Amino acid sequence: MADNIEEIRARKKALRKAQRGKTVYSDERRKEESRKVAQRLEKCIENNEGQGPSHLSNLKSQISNLLVFFPLPDEPDLRPLYARWQSVGMQLYLPRMIGDDLEVCRYDSDDDLREGPFHVLEPAGEAISKEEMESIDVILVPGMLFDKEGRRLGRGKGYYDRLLSAMKGKAHTIGVCYKSQIVEALPVEPHDMRVDKILKFEEDV
């Protein structure tokens, strides 16, 4: 009897874990779904000033948990949108550098931030659990250069490559850059992770 109880508990635990996880799409399916997500974000960004709460609420119904970034001087600054996304209940996250890796924390307000490497603000709270990491729908990814196939040139340490690899293809990955940062092709190494879609902005964004 005790063995049966333990088996039932193990099955329930496995079922709960499966329910928390997301479907891992094929590369082509994920790229198509990511294209749709990027279009929704792009529309939200382009119409930032005149956008009503109903559109933002609709975006929240499609994207609940979003990993964003605080920009370096040569990266597009989307911070004016973060408070608006939070206002409709979207949960935002920020990465922070720990040694040679990135870990992810909740971002609720600027009061939770501290200055990190490269003089970029980072969250000061605890890192989220692996289970909460799996709930992230979209990752906005900065970079120095991108090409038309989604290849990305970072700052040489592989921080985002390791983070994206750890996400196992469950989140939509959206590169964010200026139009001048798009090139025809970039060399790729085995550990380099591509993004699914790229949001391109004029230099004055």
C-alpha distance (Angstrom), angle and dihedral (degrees) to the residues before:
residue distance angle dihedral
M1 . . .
A2 3.79 . .
D3 3.80 89.8 .
N4 3.80 90.5 53.0
I5 3.81 91.6 50.9
E6 3.79 91.7 50.4
E7 3.80 90.1 48.5
I8 3.82 91.5 51.1
R9 3.80 90.5 48.7
A10 3.79 90.7 50.0
R11 3.81 91.6 50.3
K12 3.81 91.9 48.7
K13 3.79 90.6 49.3
A14 3.80 90.9 50.3
L15 3.81 90.8 47.9
R16 3.82 92.7 51.3
K17 3.78 90.2 48.6
A18 3.80 91.3 50.3
Q19 3.80 91.2 48.9
R20 3.81 91.1 52.5
G21 3.77 92.3 50.7
K22 3.77 125.5 78.4
T23 3.75 131.0 -124.9
V24 3.78 110.6 -92.0
Y25 3.80 104.7 -136.2
S26 3.76 125.9 -154.7
D27 3.81 113.9 -96.8
E28 3.80 92.6 -101.8
R29 3.81 94.1 47.2
R30 3.80 91.9 47.8
K31 3.80 91.8 49.6
E32 3.80 91.0 51.9
E33 3.80 92.8 47.9
S34 3.81 90.1 45.5
R35 3.79 90.3 52.1
K36 3.80 89.2 58.1
V37 3.79 92.0 47.1
A38 3.81 91.2 49.4
Q39 3.80 90.8 51.0
R40 3.81 90.2 54.4
L41 3.79 91.5 49.1
E42 3.79 92.0 45.2
K43 3.80 91.1 52.5
C44 3.79 90.1 49.0
I45 3.80 91.9 50.2
E46 3.80 95.5 44.9
N47 3.81 92.4 49.9
N48 3.78 96.3 39.9
E49 3.79 98.0 127.2
G50 3.79 100.0 47.2
Q51 3.76 99.4 32.8
G52 3.78 119.7 127.3
P53 3.82 126.4 -142.8
S54 3.81 92.8 -107.7
H55 3.80 92.0 65.0
L56 3.79 91.4 46.9
S57 3.80 90.6 49.7
N58 3.80 89.3 51.5
L59 3.80 89.4 52.3
K60 3.79 89.8 50.8
S61 3.80 90.6 54.5
Q62 3.81 87.9 59.6
I63 3.83 100.4 36.3
S64 3.81 117.0 33.7
N65 3.81 104.0 159.6
L66 3.79 120.8 37.8
L67 3.81 130.5 180.0
V68 3.80 107.3 -148.5
F69 3.81 133.9 173.8
F70 3.79 139.6 -136.1
P71 3.81 106.5 -123.9
L72 3.76 133.1 -119.7
P73 3.84 114.5 -133.9
D74 3.83 92.8 -91.4
E75 3.83 95.1 50.1
P76 3.83 130.2 83.9
D77 3.79 112.4 -93.6
L78 3.80 111.6 -133.6
R79 3.81 95.2 163.6
P80 3.84 94.1 112.5
L81 3.80 87.1 67.0
Y82 3.78 97.2 50.9
A83 3.80 96.6 77.1
R84 3.81 90.4 47.8
W85 3.79 91.8 52.9
Q86 3.79 90.1 48.0
S87 3.82 90.4 50.2
V88 3.82 90.6 67.0
G89 3.78 94.1 47.0
M90 3.79 103.1 -92.4
Q91 3.80 111.6 149.2
L92 3.79 112.1 -133.4
Y93 3.78 127.4 -158.7
L94 3.79 133.3 -166.2
P95 3.81 130.8 -158.0
R96 3.77 124.5 -130.6
M97 3.78 131.6 -167.3
I98 3.79 118.3 -108.0
G99 3.78 108.9 176.4
D100 3.79 106.8 -56.9
D101 3.80 95.5 -17.2
L102 3.77 141.9 67.3
E103 3.77 123.2 -123.2
V104 3.78 124.7 -169.4
C105 3.81 129.1 -124.8
R106 3.78 134.6 177.2
Y107 3.79 115.7 -95.2
D108 3.79 112.3 -150.0
S109 3.81 103.3 148.9
D110 3.79 142.3 -12.3
D111 3.81 87.9 -102.1
D112 3.82 87.1 75.7
L113 3.81 93.9 58.8
R114 3.79 135.6 98.0
E115 3.79 133.3 179.1
G116 3.78 113.2 -91.3
P117 3.82 135.5 176.5
F118 3.82 116.4 -37.1
H119 3.87 86.7 24.4
V120 3.82 89.9 -82.9
L121 3.79 118.3 143.9
E122 3.80 114.1 -112.5
P123 3.82 133.8 -175.7
A124 3.78 115.8 -93.5
G125 3.83 98.1 -159.9
E126 3.78 130.9 92.3
A127 3.78 121.5 -64.5
I128 3.80 114.7 -104.8
S129 3.79 123.4 -109.4
K130 3.79 125.3 -98.2
E131 3.80 88.6 -108.5
E132 3.80 91.9 55.1
M133 3.81 89.9 46.9
E134 3.80 87.6 59.4
S135 3.81 90.2 56.8
I136 3.82 93.2 63.6
D137 3.80 109.8 112.4
V138 3.81 101.9 -172.2
I139 3.80 135.7 22.2
L140 3.81 118.1 -159.4
V141 3.80 105.6 -150.9
P142 3.83 124.4 -161.4
G143 3.78 122.6 -155.7
M144 3.78 145.2 164.6
L145 3.82 94.8 -121.6
F146 3.79 137.1 4.3
D147 3.78 131.2 -173.3
K148 3.79 130.9 -147.5
E149 3.81 92.5 -95.7
G150 3.80 93.2 57.3
R151 3.79 96.3 -101.0
R152 3.78 111.8 149.7
L153 3.78 136.2 -153.7
G154 3.78 111.3 -153.4
R155 3.79 130.0 178.8
G156 3.77 95.7 -71.7
K157 3.82 102.8 -97.3
G158 3.81 99.2 89.3
Y159 3.81 94.8 -128.9
Y160 3.79 96.1 144.4
D161 3.81 93.4 37.8
R162 3.79 89.9 60.9
L163 3.79 92.8 43.0
L164 3.81 93.6 50.0
S165 3.78 91.0 45.7
A166 3.81 89.7 53.5
M167 3.83 90.0 53.2
K168 3.82 88.3 62.9
G169 3.79 95.9 -144.8
K170 3.81 95.2 -63.6
A171 3.81 97.5 118.1
H172 3.79 127.1 60.9
T173 3.80 108.7 -110.6
I174 3.80 115.9 -147.2
G175 3.80 119.8 -175.2
V176 3.82 115.0 -145.0
C177 3.80 120.3 -156.8
Y178 3.80 147.0 126.1
K179 3.79 119.1 -85.1
S180 3.80 88.9 -113.1
Q181 3.82 88.7 62.4
I182 3.81 93.4 64.3
V183 3.80 115.7 99.0
E184 3.79 132.3 178.9
A185 3.80 96.8 -109.7
L186 3.80 139.7 -10.0
P187 3.81 128.0 -156.8
V188 3.79 112.3 -107.0
E189 3.80 132.8 -150.8
P190 3.82 126.1 -158.8
H191 3.81 93.4 -101.7
D192 3.83 95.2 48.4
M193 3.80 114.5 112.3
R194 3.81 121.0 -148.8
V195 3.78 124.7 -143.6
D196 3.79 120.7 -125.4
K197 3.79 96.7 -132.7
I198 3.80 139.1 2.5
L199 3.80 128.4 -135.5
K200 3.82 108.3 -154.2
F201 3.81 124.2 -162.3
E202 3.78 138.2 -174.0
E203 3.79 115.4 -105.4
D204 3.81 93.9 -102.3
V205 3.82 95.6 60.0
